[in-house]
Amino acid sequence: MSSIQIVRSKLQRPRVSRDLIVPGDLLARLETAGSRPLTLLVAPAGYGKTALVAHWLEGRAGLAAWLSLDQTDSDPVVFATYLVAAVRTAIPEACAETWECLEAGRQESPAQLAGSLSNDFGVLPAPLVVVLDDYQRIDSPQTHALLDAILARPANALHLVVIARRDPPLSLGALRVRQAIDEIRWRDLQLGPRETALLLERCAGHTVDSPLLDRVQTCAEGWPVGVRLAALAARHGDDAGDAGFGGSSPQVWQYFVEEVMAGQSAVAREGLYRTSILERFCVPLCAALLGEVAAPAQCPGGHSFFDFVANGGLLCFPVGESGKWYRHHPLFREFLQRQLAVHSSPAEIAEMHRRAALWLETQGLLEEAIAHALAADGATIAGQLLARHRTPLMERQQRQRLEHCLRILPADTVENSPLLLLLKAWLLHHQGRHVEIPTLLERIEALHECSVDADAAASAFLRGGVLALRSLQRYLEGSAELALTTAELALQHLPDDCPPARVIAQAVIAGARQMCGDLPGARQSIRDALARAPGPIDECQAPLVAALCFIDWMAADLSALQWTANQYCRIGEIASGDAGGLALGRYFHGLVYYQRNELALAEATLLPALAAPKAPRLGYRTEVSFVLAAVYQALGQADRARQIIDSVCAHLLRTGDGPALFRAQARQADLALRQGRLDEAREWARNFDPDPIHFGYRFSNVPQLTLARVWIAEGSGEDREQAGRLLQLLEGELAARCNVRFLIEVLALQAMLQQVQGETTAACEVLARAVALAQPGGFIRLFVDLGQELVPPLKRLHLARGSSARHVAHILSAFDDEWLVSAGRQQVGADLTRRELKILKLLAVRLSNVEISEELCISRATVKRHTQNIYRKLRASSRREAVVRARTLNILTDG
């Protein structure tokens, strides 16, 4: 006879608490899963696995059996005995053959037992659900093999539900391939905010307030037991909503001691304590931190510590989808940290942080390394760690990371370190906050002079970096000669392995030469720097090409700008399809098309720039938006233009980007003025201070010009007097800087001011100067955007038949051709005739006028007349633009 004593309480289904909350649709999932041989519920302690299944069985019809397992059930015979006993609680006469064998005490092998059980399960008289709870306590490979054999050829009437804290060592992969398993894991069992609030109210016995709910949601992360313990704390008078509730709260502490840590080996406990200092951990980090504790065979089952944690049913969860990183639950981590403080000395804990910091630094995980260095050795050592990585952190794509790293450190640590202050100054440069940089540079120099232990490399970096930023300040102030000499001196000090600072100095040299009137020398200096530029392309070559683009823009040379923008796009393609570089190239192309009044091409070019995921860098996304808004305004889509500018301003206000918001609000006022919303423009002007005047090398607008336009539009003598003085000041500044692009606009505004004041002769003279400067580059929109007041002097210039008459004609044509200036205007292109449509299709396949005349059997003069009509009706100025616009308007298809 069998000597196994059946403990009947292990065969009883647990009671279900009345305040149980079931997340989502889990009851329906359990019911649906019954069509498969196995349902597996795996989650750490406290996720309500047992309660969920018991609640499901209470509410369903049909037969069910329950078996709560413990370690003594690991023997295959004992396991089989309890399994049959559980089945017979639902079907008393079931498994007769196996029960007789077990009762007789015959020594059956696991394989024989599996065969006998399979035979008995195959003849069950009715469908049966069998629940195996706490399966993680079974540690016998033979018993796992027995259950595997039963599941390999499952009986139709049997459905197993296995509940465990970790994945059981069954053939789960094969079961998944055969679609014989349904899995419910900890993520499925998490409580959402609504469920958390409901459980809190049921457990606490009253409505909970928002602070308590927010606190519990944050620290419990949907862990049902954590929520329940918080509610109990609240019910017993503890304030669970304050910062006092956590892993050290009495209720939580007791649960972890009794339910999670009980039965863990000393080695496992030590590993858990030590890893509690980490936000996240992986195999090599555990090895660096734990040493011999992380080795195999030190934890239960002969596993390494990491494998034990990842598969041990503890409150440790994967970070991301790779499975390489894990983290402790916040409450569990806080509990472990308190235990670590009890079991280890401060010196030992500091050494743990030191080990973690060293490993994380070698992996380039600086933010985490700095935090551990702070905990181990204080702010000074942590600051030195950050300073060691100064060069890569100066790269453009690292600016957010640099900002985060600087914020981790105490403010006084940064303020007293010249290296860290230089990184801060570099960050301000990236953010466009140039007015704040000079004060920082002065402090850096003062600190550097007082330091006695700075090494040569650090001194060269400091000296060169300060000079590079000072050269940029001198350039922005208009001191070309001083900027040039300072930038050249910076290059002498800067090490070769500091490309970001060297690129700034090289760009300043080119910009200063252009400012001095040496445009060929400026372009040549960029070419020389490109020839010597080391990799990577996006850090060394692309910024230099961008600098050349701005030089061409300030020189008002649109043809050169278009060629250089092509180079930028090519660099972006070479740099692994660099989205930022390609988008910035599109920005410059869009500027060219827009100023030449090729509006359809401008729109088609700029839209993909905004769609690029990284596009564009250095804040140029806002600049692309500005130009695109101008395009839509020119196309008569005023609402769309306003929406773009307003959304940019709202975004910059949310992110706190002050310099960019300053420019965006000026654009907003400019658009308001163009759309006749003078009150809005006035409001902006009242709050705008025109001093100091900076002509940043990277931006396409000068807010002071918008201010002058508002004053001119005001109409009062005093306002127009102010506008005149401001424009005269700007003219002198721009002429001294050889900034032709904005000098053209200032002259045009002066002409407009003189025109509205009745000084028609003076207006023509000044406008003639502006047109003469604009003609080589082909600027058109610059004049059109200023308004109808320029039309009379332009017409007089055209009648004069001077050397610029043809260009003036193009400008006047653009004035006459403004898109959709009033609501309800006929759709562009809708009045094309059938003959014009035929010719348009032939233009699209690039036939010449001669070839079109032969194809349609009409004269060349007729082709030319129809082509001109097509241009007029499509508001195009070239064959290419007409084709692009026709496709945009769905007038023309490739078919």
ChimeraX attribute file (.defattr): number of C-alpha atoms within 10 A of each C-alpha:
attribute: neighborCount
match mode: 1-to-1
recipient: residues
	/A:1	10
	/A:2	14
	/A:3	10
	/A:4	13
	/A:5	9
	/A:6	13
	/A:7	10
	/A:8	12
	/A:9	11
	/A:10	16
	/A:11	21
	/A:12	14
	/A:13	21
	/A:14	15
	/A:15	11
	/A:16	15
	/A:17	9
	/A:18	9
	/A:19	13
	/A:20	17
	/A:21	17
	/A:22	19
	/A:23	18
	/A:24	14
	/A:25	9
	/A:26	16
	/A:27	18
	/A:28	10
	/A:29	14
	/A:30	20
	/A:31	12
	/A:32	11
	/A:33	19
	/A:34	20
	/A:35	16
	/A:36	18
	/A:37	24
	/A:38	24
	/A:39	22
	/A:40	22
	/A:41	24
	/A:42	25
	/A:43	26
	/A:44	21
	/A:45	22
	/A:46	22
	/A:47	24
	/A:48	20
	/A:49	23
	/A:50	24
	/A:51	19
	/A:52	21
	/A:53	22
	/A:54	17
	/A:55	19
	/A:56	17
	/A:57	21
	/A:58	13
	/A:59	9
	/A:60	11
	/A:61	7
	/A:62	11
	/A:63	15
	/A:64	22
	/A:65	23
	/A:66	26
	/A:67	25
	/A:68	22
	/A:69	21
	/A:70	16
	/A:71	13
	/A:72	11
	/A:73	21
	/A:74	20
	/A:75	17
	/A:76	24
	/A:77	22
	/A:78	19
	/A:79	20
	/A:80	23
	/A:81	21
	/A:82	24
	/A:83	23
	/A:84	24
	/A:85	23
	/A:86	25
	/A:87	25
	/A:88	16
	/A:89	17
	/A:90	17
	/A:91	18
	/A:92	12
	/A:93	12
	/A:94	19
	/A:95	23
	/A:96	15
	/A:97	13
	/A:98	22
	/A:99	20
	/A:100	13
	/A:101	17
	/A:102	22
	/A:103	14
	/A:104	12
	/A:105	14
	/A:106	12
	/A:107	11
	/A:108	14
	/A:109	13
	/A:110	20
	/A:111	17
	/A:112	13
	/A:113	22
	/A:114	23
	/A:115	17
	/A:116	20
	/A:117	24
	/A:118	22
	/A:119	17
	/A:120	18
	/A:121	22
	/A:122	16
	/A:123	14
	/A:124	18
	/A:125	11
	/A:126	11
	/A:127	15
	/A:128	21
	/A:129	21
	/A:130	20
	/A:131	29
	/A:132	21
	/A:133	23
	/A:134	20
	/A:135	24
	/A:136	20
	/A:137	18
	/A:138	21
	/A:139	18
	/A:140	15
	/A:141	14
	/A:142	16
	/A:143	23
	/A:144	19
	/A:145	18
	/A:146	24
	/A:147	22
	/A:148	18
	/A:149	20
	/A:150	20
	/A:151	22
	/A:152	16
	/A:153	12
	/A:154	20
	/A:155	19
	/A:156	16
	/A:157	17
	/A:158	24
	/A:159	22
	/A:160	21
	/A:161	24
	/A:162	24
	/A:163	25
	/A:164	23
	/A:165	25
	/A:166	23
	/A:167	19
	/A:168	19
	/A:169	14
	/A:170	17
	/A:171	15
	/A:172	15
	/A:173	10
	/A:174	12
	/A:175	18
	/A:176	12
	/A:177	9
	/A:178	11
	/A:179	12
	/A:180	18
	/A:181	22
	/A:182	20
	/A:183	16
	/A:184	17
	/A:185	17
	/A:186	20
	/A:187	13
	/A:188	15
	/A:189	23
	/A:190	20
	/A:191	24
	/A:192	16
	/A:193	16
	/A:194	10
	/A:195	18
	/A:196	26
	/A:197	22
	/A:198	18
	/A:199	21
	/A:200	26
	/A:201	19
	/A:202	18
	/A:203	20
	/A:204	19
	/A:205	13
	/A:206	12
	/A:207	11
	/A:208	17
	/A:209	11
	/A:210	11
	/A:211	12
	/A:212	20
	/A:213	21
	/A:214	15
	/A:215	18
	/A:216	28
	/A:217	19
	/A:218	13
	/A:219	21
	/A:220	25
	/A:221	19
	/A:222	22
	/A:223	26
	/A:224	26
	/A:225	16
	/A:226	25
	/A:227	25
	/A:228	25
	/A:229	24
	/A:230	30
	/A:231	29
	/A:232	18
	/A:233	21
	/A:234	21
	/A:235	17
	/A:236	11
	/A:237	9
	/A:238	15
	/A:239	15
	/A:240	23
	/A:241	21
	/A:242	12
	/A:243	9
	/A:244	11
	/A:245	23
	/A:246	26
	/A:247	25
	/A:248	20
	/A:249	18
	/A:250	12
	/A:251	17
	/A:252	21
	/A:253	18
	/A:254	13
	/A:255	18
	/A:256	20
	/A:257	12
	/A:258	10
	/A:259	11
	/A:260	17
	/A:261	15
	/A:262	11
	/A:263	11
	/A:264	12
	/A:265	13
	/A:266	11
	/A:267	16
	/A:268	21
	/A:269	17
	/A:270	19
	/A:271	22
	/A:272	24
	/A:273	22
	/A:274	23
	/A:275	23
	/A:276	23
	/A:277	21
	/A:278	21
	/A:279	13
	/A:280	18
	/A:281	22
	/A:282	16
	/A:283	16
	/A:284	13
	/A:285	23
	/A:286	23
	/A:287	18
	/A:288	16
	/A:289	26
	/A:290	20
	/A:291	11
	/A:292	14
	/A:293	20
	/A:294	25
	/A:295	16
	/A:296	16
	/A:297	12
	/A:298	18
	/A:299	23
	/A:300	15
	/A:301	11
	/A:302	12
	/A:303	17
	/A:304	22
	/A:305	28
	/A:306	27
	/A:307	15
	/A:308	20
	/A:309	22
	/A:310	21
	/A:311	17
	/A:312	19
	/A:313	19
	/A:314	20
	/A:315	24
	/A:316	20
	/A:317	21
	/A:318	16
	/A:319	15
	/A:320	9
	/A:321	7
	/A:322	8
	/A:323	11
	/A:324	14
	/A:325	17
	/A:326	21
	/A:327	20
	/A:328	23
	/A:329	20
	/A:330	19
	/A:331	24
	/A:332	24
	/A:333	24
	/A:334	21
	/A:335	21
	/A:336	26
	/A:337	21
	/A:338	15
	/A:339	18
	/A:340	22
	/A:341	14
	/A:342	11
	/A:343	13
	/A:344	14
	/A:345	11
	/A:346	13
	/A:347	10
	/A:348	15
	/A:349	18
	/A:350	18
	/A:351	18
	/A:352	21
	/A:353	23
	/A:354	20
	/A:355	19
	/A:356	27
	/A:357	28
	/A:358	19
	/A:359	18
	/A:360	19
	/A:361	18
	/A:362	10
	/A:363	11
	/A:364	11
	/A:365	12
	/A:366	22
	/A:367	20
	/A:368	18
	/A:369	26
	/A:370	28
	/A:371	20
	/A:372	25
	/A:373	27
	/A:374	22
	/A:375	19
	/A:376	23
	/A:377	14
	/A:378	15
	/A:379	21
	/A:380	16
	/A:381	15
	/A:382	24
	/A:383	23
	/A:384	17
	/A:385	19
	/A:386	23
	/A:387	19
	/A:388	12
	/A:389	14
	/A:390	19
	/A:391	15
	/A:392	16
	/A:393	22
	/A:394	22
	/A:395	20
	/A:396	18
	/A:397	15
	/A:398	13
	/A:399	21
	/A:400	12
	/A:401	14
	/A:402	24
	/A:403	15
	/A:404	13
	/A:405	19
	/A:406	21
	/A:407	12
	/A:408	16
	/A:409	20
	/A:410	15
	/A:411	11
	/A:412	9
	/A:413	18
	/A:414	20
	/A:415	17
	/A:416	15
	/A:417	20
	/A:418	26
	/A:419	26
	/A:420	21
	/A:421	22
	/A:422	28
	/A:423	25
	/A:424	21
	/A:425	24
	/A:426	26
	/A:427	23
	/A:428	18
	/A:429	17
	/A:430	17
	/A:431	16
	/A:432	19
	/A:433	16
	/A:434	18
	/A:435	11
	/A:436	12
	/A:437	21
	/A:438	15
	/A:439	10
	/A:440	18
	/A:441	21
	/A:442	12
	/A:443	17
	/A:444	23
	/A:445	16
	/A:446	12
	/A:447	16
	/A:448	19
	/A:449	11
	/A:450	9
	/A:451	11
	/A:452	7
	/A:453	8
	/A:454	15
	/A:455	8
	/A:456	9
	/A:457	12
	/A:458	16
	/A:459	17
	/A:460	17
	/A:461	22
	/A:462	26
	/A:463	20
	/A:464	26
	/A:465	29
	/A:466	25
	/A:467	25
	/A:468	29
	/A:469	27
	/A:470	21
	/A:471	30
	/A:472	28
	/A:473	20
	/A:474	19
	/A:475	27
	/A:476	20
	/A:477	15
	/A:478	21
	/A:479	18
	/A:480	24
	/A:481	17
	/A:482	16
	/A:483	28
	/A:484	24
	/A:485	15
	/A:486	24
	/A:487	29
	/A:488	20
	/A:489	17
	/A:490	28
	/A:491	20
	/A:492	13
	/A:493	19
	/A:494	24
	/A:495	17
	/A:496	12
	/A:497	12
	/A:498	18
	/A:499	22
	/A:500	20
	/A:501	27
	/A:502	26
	/A:503	24
	/A:504	23
	/A:505	29
	/A:506	26
	/A:507	29
	/A:508	31
	/A:509	27
	/A:510	29
	/A:511	32
	/A:512	31
	/A:513	24
	/A:514	23
	/A:515	25
	/A:516	19
	/A:517	17
	/A:518	15
	/A:519	19
	/A:520	11
	/A:521	17
	/A:522	25
	/A:523	20
	/A:524	14
	/A:525	20
	/A:526	24
	/A:527	17
	/A:528	11
	/A:529	19
	/A:530	19
	/A:531	10
	/A:532	11
	/A:533	18
	/A:534	14
	/A:535	10
	/A:536	11
	/A:537	17
	/A:538	20
	/A:539	17
	/A:540	23
	/A:541	24
	/A:542	25
	/A:543	21
	/A:544	24
	/A:545	25
	/A:546	23
	/A:547	24
	/A:548	26
	/A:549	27
	/A:550	22
	/A:551	27
	/A:552	26
	/A:553	27
	/A:554	25
	/A:555	23
	/A:556	24
	/A:557	22
	/A:558	26
	/A:559	15
	/A:560	18
	/A:561	25
	/A:562	22
	/A:563	14
	/A:564	22
	/A:565	26
	/A:566	18
	/A:567	18
	/A:568	27
	/A:569	25
	/A:570	17
	/A:571	21
	/A:572	23
	/A:573	14
	/A:574	13
	/A:575	16
	/A:576	10
	/A:577	13
	/A:578	19
	/A:579	21
	/A:580	24
	/A:581	29
	/A:582	26
	/A:583	30
	/A:584	28
	/A:585	29
	/A:586	27
	/A:587	29
	/A:588	29
	/A:589	23
	/A:590	28
	/A:591	24
	/A:592	25
	/A:593	24
	/A:594	24
	/A:595	22
	/A:596	21
	/A:597	26
	/A:598	23
	/A:599	27
	/A:600	26
	/A:601	23
	/A:602	26
	/A:603	23
	/A:604	16
	/A:605	21
	/A:606	25
	/A:607	17
	/A:608	15
	/A:609	26
	/A:610	22
	/A:611	13
	/A:612	16
	/A:613	11
	/A:614	16
	/A:615	22
	/A:616	24
	/A:617	15
	/A:618	17
	/A:619	16
	/A:620	20
	/A:621	21
	/A:622	23
	/A:623	23
	/A:624	25
	/A:625	22
	/A:626	22
	/A:627	24
	/A:628	28
	/A:629	24
	/A:630	28
	/A:631	28
	/A:632	21
	/A:633	23
	/A:634	24
	/A:635	19
	/A:636	18
	/A:637	18
	/A:638	20
	/A:639	12
	/A:640	15
	/A:641	23
	/A:642	19
	/A:643	12
	/A:644	18
	/A:645	24
	/A:646	16
	/A:647	12
	/A:648	22
	/A:649	22
	/A:650	13
	/A:651	14
	/A:652	19
	/A:653	14
	/A:654	10
	/A:655	10
	/A:656	11
	/A:657	16
	/A:658	14
	/A:659	13
	/A:660	20
	/A:661	20
	/A:662	16
	/A:663	19
	/A:664	24
	/A:665	20
	/A:666	22
	/A:667	24
	/A:668	24
	/A:669	25
	/A:670	25
	/A:671	25
	/A:672	19
	/A:673	21
	/A:674	19
	/A:675	13
	/A:676	11
	/A:677	13
	/A:678	18
	/A:679	14
	/A:680	15
	/A:681	27
	/A:682	19
	/A:683	11
	/A:684	19
	/A:685	21
	/A:686	9
	/A:687	8
	/A:688	15
	/A:689	11
	/A:690	14
	/A:691	7
	/A:692	9
	/A:693	16
	/A:694	15
	/A:695	20
	/A:696	16
	/A:697	18
	/A:698	18
	/A:699	13
	/A:700	18
	/A:701	17
	/A:702	17
	/A:703	22
	/A:704	22
	/A:705	21
	/A:706	22
	/A:707	25
	/A:708	26
	/A:709	24
	/A:710	23
	/A:711	23
	/A:712	25
	/A:713	19
	/A:714	16
	/A:715	13
	/A:716	10
	/A:717	12
	/A:718	12
	/A:719	15
	/A:720	22
	/A:721	15
	/A:722	15
	/A:723	24
	/A:724	19
	/A:725	12
	/A:726	17
	/A:727	23
	/A:728	15
	/A:729	13
	/A:730	19
	/A:731	20
	/A:732	12
	/A:733	17
	/A:734	21
	/A:735	14
	/A:736	15
	/A:737	23
	/A:738	20
	/A:739	22
	/A:740	20
	/A:741	23
	/A:742	24
	/A:743	26
	/A:744	25
	/A:745	22
	/A:746	24
	/A:747	24
	/A:748	24
	/A:749	28
	/A:750	24
	/A:751	28
	/A:752	29
	/A:753	27
	/A:754	23
	/A:755	20
	/A:756	16
	/A:757	14
	/A:758	11
	/A:759	13
	/A:760	17
	/A:761	14
	/A:762	15
	/A:763	25
	/A:764	23
	/A:765	14
	/A:766	20
	/A:767	27
	/A:768	23
	/A:769	16
	/A:770	23
	/A:771	25
	/A:772	16
	/A:773	21
	/A:774	24
	/A:775	18
	/A:776	14
	/A:777	21
	/A:778	20
	/A:779	26
	/A:780	24
	/A:781	21
	/A:782	19
	/A:783	27
	/A:784	22
	/A:785	17
	/A:786	18
	/A:787	15
	/A:788	12
	/A:789	16
	/A:790	24
	/A:791	19
	/A:792	16
	/A:793	23
	/A:794	23
	/A:795	16
	/A:796	15
	/A:797	21
	/A:798	18
	/A:799	12
	/A:800	11
	/A:801	11
	/A:802	11
	/A:803	13
	/A:804	19
	/A:805	21
	/A:806	13
	/A:807	19
	/A:808	26
	/A:809	16
	/A:810	17
	/A:811	25
	/A:812	20
	/A:813	16
	/A:814	21
	/A:815	19
	/A:816	12
	/A:817	17
	/A:818	15
	/A:819	20
	/A:820	17
	/A:821	14
	/A:822	10
	/A:823	8
	/A:824	7
	/A:825	10
	/A:826	10
	/A:827	12
	/A:828	17
	/A:829	20
	/A:830	11
	/A:831	12
	/A:832	17
	/A:833	13
	/A:834	9
	/A:835	11
	/A:836	18
	/A:837	17
	/A:838	15
	/A:839	21
	/A:840	24
	/A:841	18
	/A:842	18
	/A:843	18
	/A:844	19
	/A:845	10
	/A:846	14
	/A:847	14
	/A:848	12
	/A:849	19
	/A:850	14
	/A:851	14
	/A:852	21
	/A:853	18
	/A:854	12
	/A:855	12
	/A:856	13
	/A:857	10
	/A:858	12
	/A:859	14
	/A:860	15
	/A:861	12
	/A:862	12
	/A:863	22
	/A:864	15
	/A:865	12
	/A:866	19
	/A:867	20
	/A:868	17
	/A:869	15
	/A:870	26
	/A:871	18
	/A:872	16
	/A:873	17
	/A:874	25
	/A:875	24
	/A:876	24
	/A:877	19
	/A:878	13
	/A:879	17
	/A:880	16
	/A:881	21
	/A:882	26
	/A:883	27
	/A:884	20
	/A:885	24
	/A:886	23
	/A:887	15
	/A:888	15
	/A:889	16
	/A:890	10
	/A:891	16
	/A:892	17
	/A:893	12
	/A:894	7
	/A:895	4
